[in-house]
Amino acid sequence: GGDIRHVDFHAISMDQMIEAEVPLEPVGTAVGVKTYGGLLEQSLRALAIECLPGDLPDRITVDVSQLKIGDAIHVREIQLPRGVTPKVQVDLTAFSVVAPVVEEEPVA
């Protein structure tokens, strides 16, 4: 019949580091977008991190309001919560502002 013979429980130890992917969320409107019509590009949608289970954030917010056209925010420049370490190369670009694409008018 329907007797349960064996059950495995996987407990997370609160003092053991875990790895997780956490969404990156831009906050604010970049100067280069607001003032100059540039486009905010998000190269990293989520950040691979390592931390204790109690320190695991549900998301990481990144202030992009100071970005001008040509500026970028790299992983090393993101303010991570205490106890959280990135598990990716710190020189990866997370956000950047690029110049707007201007359609050239054909010359008659």
N, C-alpha and C positions, 0 to 999 in steps of 0.2 A: 503494500500500500503506500500511503503518503507519508511514511515516517522520515523525518529529517535525521540523517545519520551524522553529518559533519557540517560545521559552519566555520568559516574563517572571517575574523574581524581584523581589519588593518587599521591600527591606531596610529595617529600622528603624534610623535613625541614633541612636546612644546619646547624642548631645548635642543632640537636637532634642526639644522638648516634645511630648508626646502627650496626648490627652484620652481618658479612660476612665470607665466607671461601675464603682464598687467597692461591694460589699455593706456595709451598716451592720449591725453585730452588737451587740445590747445585752449588757452584762456585769453580773452582780449582780442582786439583787432589790431593787426600789425600796422605801424605807421606807413609802411610801403604799400599796403593794400588800401588803407583809408585815404591817404593823401595823394599817392601816386598811381593808383589803379593797378598795382602789382597783384600777383596771385600767391596765396599761401600754399605751399606744397608740403604735404606730410609724408615723409619718406618712411617713417617707422610708425606703424599703427599700434604696435604693442612692444613692450620692453621686457626682455628676459631678465629676471632678477633672482637674487638669492637672499633669503632672510629667514628669521625664525617665524613659525606660524603666527605668533601673536603680533608680529610687525607687518604682516602681509597687507598692503593697501589694496582697495578694490579698483583704484585707478591712480594714475599719476598725472597731475595737472601741470602744464608748462605755460608760463606767461610768454606770449609771443608779441605782446603789444609794442615792444621796442624795435622789432625787426624792420629794417629798411630794405629796399630792393638790393639784392645781392648778399644780404645777411643770411646767416644760418645759425641754428642751435644744434650743437653736437651733444651726444650722450653725456660727455664729461661735464657739460654746462647745465645739465638738468638737476635741479634741487631734488634729491631723493630723500624720502623720509629716513629718520634715524634707524640704523640697523639694516638698511636695504642697500645691496651692492649690485651693480649691473653685471650681467653675465655675457655681454656682447662687447665688441671693440668700442672703446670710449670715443674714438674719432669718427664713428658713424654719424651721419647727419640725420637728425630727427625731423626738423622743420626748416624750411627756407622760403624766402620770398623772391620770386622771379619777376622780371619785367613783363608787362602785358604784351601780348602778341599784337602787333599793329599790322593790319592788312594794307599792303602797298597798293595805291591806286595806279593802274596802268597809265603810262604817259602816252598821250595821243600824238 
